Amino acid sequence: MDKRERQKLYFFNFAVVAQILFLILCCSSYDQQRGMMVNGQTESPGNFFMNFLTIVSYDQSECSSGQVPTNPPEKIESFTPEECYRYPTRSILVRFISSTTAQYQIFNTMTCQGTILTDLNLDYSIAGCQNPFNLPKWFVIRFGKPQAPIIGSLPYLYYEKTSITSFCDVSSTDRYFSARVYLMPNRCTFSDYMGIAERGVDGTDTSIQTINDAANCAGSPITYDYSCPASPNPYKIGLAFKTKPYTRVTGTVTVLSYTAVRVLGLDFGFDQKANAYTTVMLNQQSTSTPYNDGYTYQASTNMVFTRLTAGFSGTLGFYVDGFDYVNNLIIAPLVTQTFTIPAYPMITTITPVTVTTNSITITYGSTGGFANGNTYAVSAIIQPSTTITFPGCSAATTCQLVGLPLGALVNVTVTVTNTGSSNTKSVMQQLVTPLSNFDFAFQPTYSAGNITFSYSNLGYGETTFITQVTDLVTSVNTPYNTKNMYQAFAVAPSVPTNYRVNATAINDGNTLQVIKTFNWLGNILLSNITITDITSISANFWCTINNLQSGFYEIPITSAGSLVVTGLSTQGPLKLTLNPNTQYTFSATVVQPTTFRKSQTLPFVFSSVSTMQITVAETIQKINALNQTYLQIRPTVQGGSRIITTIFASASTNFTNGVTFNTSTNSFIAPNLAIPSGPFNLTIRASQSDDQVTTPFTFRIYKFPSIDQINVTSGYEFANVSWTSSGGVPGTISYEVIIYNPSSTHPTPVSVCSGVATSCLITKLTSNTPYAIDIIVSSLQFDDYVKTSSIQTLRYPNNLTCFDNNGNNTIDCNGFGQCLNGTCLCDDNRVGIYCETPTTDSGNGTNVNPKPNAPEVVINNKNIFYEFVICEIREVDLDDQIVKVLDLSNQNWTQTNKTNQPTIKSDLLLENTWIYSSTNSTTHFNSINITFLQYQLKQPQTDVTNITETKVPITFANQLFYLDLGSIKYTIDIDQWKFDNRLNTLQLITNITQPQGQQGCGVSGDVDLNNILNNSTEFTSVVVGKDQIVVGKLINRAMMDDIPRKIGYRVQQYYNYEKDQQMISIYTLIPNFSDRATLDPQFDLLLNGDTVEECDSSSSKTWKIIVGCVVGGVGLVAIATGATIYHKKLSVMKIHDKKMKKILEKNKGLTL
């Protein structure tokens, strides 16, 4: 086994084949995949890993057997196994024996041959000091890593011994096998083979002085330089220098190629002069891998590594192949800064940006490569073998490939080259098909023509059309230039001529030309467009065409530029197809293709109708003269035309005897039907011209509705009506009850009940009054059925109508009259509802002074007067809240006076009427009429005591009452009041003042108000005053829509401070009505003869100033104002104040 084979045993992994890496790299033969050449640089020297035998020497005083020393050693020497190291007369060889033992041999020759003078087995498993050489020194034996550059400030003298088979070379891999020696200066120490015989004297950065092989280290020193001597010295010592403190330097990395880098300035110590080999690790993200597994590389300040991978990004880690035996340290690695090797250049994209008929503009992109190092080669290959290159694109990433064959299929190739590496990519691109088959057509218009161009394929970009139009008669040439698909030009409107058209199309450098001629014969005139027979699906077009002698012509009708229909040689009708319920804007033109003539274009607008939908407007079941039941079905249509007659027909039916259509009633008749029967089906077809729709319907025959029985229960002021019925369509039956006056010439029916209930309670009737009612049965499919009945309300007995509960309640009319028809006919000296009020004046001298422009009057007798004002009408809701107010004093009134007129009542009487009328003055009503009526004796009468006509009988609302001579009755008619709600009612407000004379004459200071209101069943009495009083007899009835109805009243008292005058307001409560309301109250001014004489008979008219309308509050206001009155008039204020409060609290807000 030779030496190198044996040295394999010393590998760390015992598996890597020993080899010396001395790699000469040449740029010209560079292989990018293997990375063997790096810009002509040599890769850093490297070798396989080996174990060294290191002998560390200590002074005898610095250690003991087995002790681990702590002081720095005198000498460290690392030998390479199986290498022969020469001395002047001797040689040394070390070998690996076992895992704990190494052999140390000294030969008597300089070639490690011959006699072995010393043969020692050194145990390197001992951790501490030992003395295998039997010298006054201690030794530590290690088999493993050699001595690394020393860490620290202690200087040593360093040199290397070259084996007999190696050469001294700083950059040679042979240096790896050199022994490495560190000497502490001025120590006499172990000399490898002669005992204690070597001293390191001193040194510099470039040399040292030592004494070798001298007994006791006495002798002259020899100088060794940091160089390899030209002729080896006997010890083969070289590369010597003195160490010093240093700073380790990681160095800088320069990327040389896609697989190689250079590390400059790396220094493990002493400017990297000491022999140091390192393991190189590639650090990438969180992983580390050996640069060359099993190899170590000589560390230097200029190292090149060629076995890297393109695209690597990370650091290099240098782990020194050595151990610091001086400081007993593992040497920390040096790690470079992060560096990145570019990936190989690669074309990633080729993108056609613009493709025309003869050119391509492309952009291309690449990745990898060194910065600013890309050059590009672009070429176009046109099948089968034409290649066009574009050298101008070498430095750009956009290239325009021009001059290509029209419409060719092109293989576009792009190659990128960067730092000796190239990559190619290609794409196939079809050029745009060029413009072809160019042609044009002449389309005549009105007084002009259009040339419409056509061609196959679009070419690229805009197409320019150049047109030369030549009039062959006048030789006038007109050029046109357009980018539109048509060219318009003017032609002679009436003069025939010939034209030559030369049209040229230019697109992307491609030019095509066509020449044609045509004749022109003048314009055609279109007019009188009419659209008829419009349905939901069609309409007919008509027109008039002039200046068209003969021959074939067309009428194209368009909408929004699209052709709808074309008429062929006809002026109508031309059928237009439509969609329902759509507005259309059409245009029509007349064209004669053979003569190239065209009319003007006329627009016309119309709308189609909506689709017809059949509904049954009315279905009525009837009986004919033969007592046969038939069903009348009247159909109608929604939508469709309002002009075209709709024709109805039966499409199908299963009625027993079929159906017929009666055109006079526009109805289907299904005759002779059984009751009940069905269901029956009828499918109705409706047609309007060509528009048609069918709809099925289903019918049944039911029993005719009828009222079978009526029950009426009457009271004094109400009636309860109930009934039973049968027939009609189930679920559709309803009833209505109307009431009316049977004695009226033209009765006004009033609805009092409606709905599905079979009973009706009618209220607010008047006693002893006849009424008529109709019960109406309504049902689908039938005419209303009406059943008439009568109602007679009960008559109140005398003890309810003529007995005064506040007077003599045991005799009619307080014994001062007789009870006739529910009312008291009083003796001559008595008035009132129950004849309860005496009077000494007949009232014949009562005078009425009306206000000309408002319903306000002053009534006086012997200078005693009172004021009567009809103020306002209020509409109120169910909660008595005012909805609206009509101020009667502000209306426009027309007054008509008729006084001293004869009357049919008696030849001895005269009739006076004062009539106020207001019509259409507001939106509240149609008209209001107010009539004041008075009867007086003819004058003169010599003996009034013999006159019997002091009571005038009057009948109103079926009630008889008597009007005293001289008293005032007024009638108010309200016509068609416009209620906001059928549940609202009216309030008529009338003011009456207390009777008085001038300067208080005839007025008693103590006014008795106990009789301010007296109510019976038929009348309401209002009494104002004491000595001189006004008695109002208000009938509790009114004619509402010509029907007697019950009404009520409410009275409130006020005081007018300005006039120092009392008055009352009478609220007449009027129910809701439809057409007309009529009210009929009566008032008497009764005088006390004892006090009248005290009044001044002056003819002054100052009392005629009317108080007008004063409408105030209720109850409490009256009490307050009443208290003021008595404070001013009476001396015993408290007594009368309490009396006033008691009376008013009793009567306030009373509704009658």
Helices and strands as residue ranges (DSSP letters): H 3-7, G 8-10, G 27-29, E 46-48, E 52-59, G 60-62, E 75-79, E 84-86, E 91-96, E 101-107, E 116-123, E 137-144, E 157-161, G 173-177, E 179-183, E 188-190, E 196-203, E 207-211, G 215-217, E 222-225, E 237-242, E 252-255, E 261-264, G 270-272, E 277-284, E 287-290, E 295-298, E 302-305, E 313-320, E 323-324, E 329-330, E 334-335, E 339-340, E 346-355, E 360-367, E 375-382, E 386-389, G 391-393, E 398-401, E 409-418, E 421-430, E 436-445, E 448-456, E 464-471, E 477-482, E 486-490, E 497-507, E 510-520, E 525-532, E 538-546, E 554-559, E 562-568, E 574-577, E 583-588, E 591-592, E 597-598, E 602-607, E 613-623, E 629-638, E 647-653, E 660-662, E 667-670, E 677-688, E 691-701, E 706-714, E 719-726, E 734-740, E 750-755, E 759-762, E 770-778, E 785-792, H 798-801, G 812-815, E 817-820, E 823-826, E 830-831, E 837-838, E 847-850, E 856-861, E 864-876, E 882-887, G 888-890, E 894-903, E 906-919, E 927-937, G 944-946, E 951-956, E 959-964, E 968-975, E 985-993, G 998-1000, E 1013-1015, E 1019-1025, E 1029-1035, E 1037-1040, E 1043-1046, E 1048-1056, E 1061-1070, E 1076-1079, E 1082-1086, H 1089-1092, G 1102-1104, H 1116-1129, H 1133-1147
